[in-house]
Amino acid sequence: ESRWPFLFGAIIVPSLIQAVILPFLPESPRYLLLEKHNTSKAEKAFQRFLGKDDVSHEIEEVLAESRVQRNTKMVSVLQLLRTRAVRWQIATVVVTMGCYQLCGLNAV
């Protein structure tokens, strides 16, 4: 019983390792391209990850995917429940998650 503080102290070692290594990790090319709007850094990050010089195709894919996501229509929960095509799937997920909660499976 007197050793439980060491369990909390054991978390310090991985945290320190992560804090030291984190500045040396590259940023995500998608983040650089879509959030920071920095194409040159995103291109360098893609080149580093993929190991090839021509990454224009990958950059165009990310930009195209971003355009598609911006054009998708958001649906409210009420609209989702009114749609007959997905009502059965939502009911199945809700019942399954309710059973998980009632039987205590997620606590294990």
C-alpha positions as CSV (number, residue, x, y, z in Angstrom):
1,E,0.0,0.0,0.0
2,S,2.8,2.4,0.6
3,R,4.2,2.0,-2.9
4,W,1.3,3.5,-4.8
5,P,3.0,6.9,-5.2
6,F,5.7,5.2,-7.3
7,L,3.0,4.3,-9.8
8,F,2.2,8.0,-10.3
9,G,5.9,8.8,-10.5
10,A,6.4,6.2,-13.3
11,I,4.4,8.5,-15.6
12,I,7.1,11.1,-15.4
13,V,9.7,9.1,-17.4
14,P,7.6,8.7,-20.6
15,S,6.4,12.3,-20.3
16,L,10.0,13.6,-20.1
17,I,11.0,11.5,-23.0
18,Q,8.1,12.8,-25.1
19,A,8.8,16.4,-24.1
20,V,12.5,16.0,-25.2
21,I,11.7,14.3,-28.5
22,L,8.7,16.4,-29.6
23,P,10.5,19.4,-31.0
24,F,12.4,17.1,-33.3
25,L,9.4,15.5,-34.9
26,P,8.1,16.9,-38.2
27,E,4.8,18.6,-38.5
28,S,2.0,17.0,-40.5
29,P,1.9,17.9,-44.2
30,R,-1.8,18.2,-44.1
31,Y,-1.7,20.6,-41.1
32,L,1.0,22.7,-42.8
33,L,-1.0,22.8,-46.0
34,L,-4.6,23.3,-44.8
35,E,-4.2,25.1,-41.5
36,K,-1.0,27.1,-41.9
37,H,-1.3,27.5,-45.7
38,N,2.4,27.0,-46.0
39,T,2.9,25.0,-49.3
40,S,6.7,25.0,-49.2
41,K,6.9,23.5,-45.8
42,A,4.1,21.0,-46.6
43,E,6.0,20.0,-49.7
44,K,9.2,19.4,-47.7
45,A,7.3,17.4,-45.1
46,F,5.8,15.2,-47.9
47,Q,9.2,14.7,-49.4
48,R,10.6,13.7,-46.0
49,F,7.8,11.2,-45.3
50,L,7.5,9.7,-48.8
51,G,11.2,9.9,-49.8
52,K,10.6,11.2,-53.3
53,D,11.2,14.6,-54.9
54,D,7.9,15.0,-56.8
55,V,5.1,15.3,-54.3
56,S,2.8,17.6,-56.4
57,H,0.3,14.7,-56.8
58,E,0.0,14.3,-53.0
59,I,-0.5,18.0,-52.5
60,E,-3.2,18.1,-55.1
61,E,-5.0,15.1,-53.4
62,V,-5.0,16.9,-50.1
63,L,-6.3,20.1,-51.6
64,A,-9.0,18.2,-53.5
65,E,-10.1,16.3,-50.4
66,S,-10.3,19.6,-48.5
67,R,-12.5,21.1,-51.2
68,V,-14.8,18.0,-51.0
69,Q,-15.0,18.3,-47.2
70,R,-15.9,22.0,-47.4
71,N,-18.7,21.2,-49.8
72,T,-20.3,18.4,-47.8
73,K,-23.6,19.3,-46.1
74,M,-23.8,18.9,-42.3
75,V,-26.8,17.1,-41.0
76,S,-28.4,17.6,-37.5
77,V,-29.2,14.7,-35.2
78,L,-32.9,15.3,-35.7
79,Q,-32.5,15.1,-39.5
80,L,-30.4,12.0,-39.2
81,L,-33.1,10.3,-37.1
82,R,-35.8,11.3,-39.6
83,T,-33.9,9.6,-42.4
84,R,-35.2,6.0,-42.9
85,A,-32.0,4.8,-44.6
86,V,-29.9,5.3,-41.5
87,R,-32.4,4.9,-38.7
88,W,-31.8,1.1,-38.3
89,Q,-28.1,1.6,-38.1
90,I,-28.4,4.3,-35.5
91,A,-30.8,2.2,-33.4
92,T,-28.3,-0.8,-33.6
93,V,-25.4,1.4,-32.4
94,V,-27.4,2.9,-29.6
95,V,-28.7,-0.5,-28.3
96,T,-25.2,-2.0,-28.5
97,M,-23.6,0.9,-26.6
98,G,-26.4,0.8,-24.0
99,C,-25.7,-2.9,-23.5
100,Y,-22.0,-2.2,-23.1
101,Q,-22.8,0.3,-20.4
102,L,-25.3,-1.9,-18.6
103,C,-23.1,-5.0,-18.5
104,G,-20.0,-3.2,-17.4
105,L,-17.8,-4.4,-20.3
106,N,-16.2,-1.0,-20.8
107,A,-15.2,-0.9,-17.1
108,V,-13.1,-4.1,-17.6
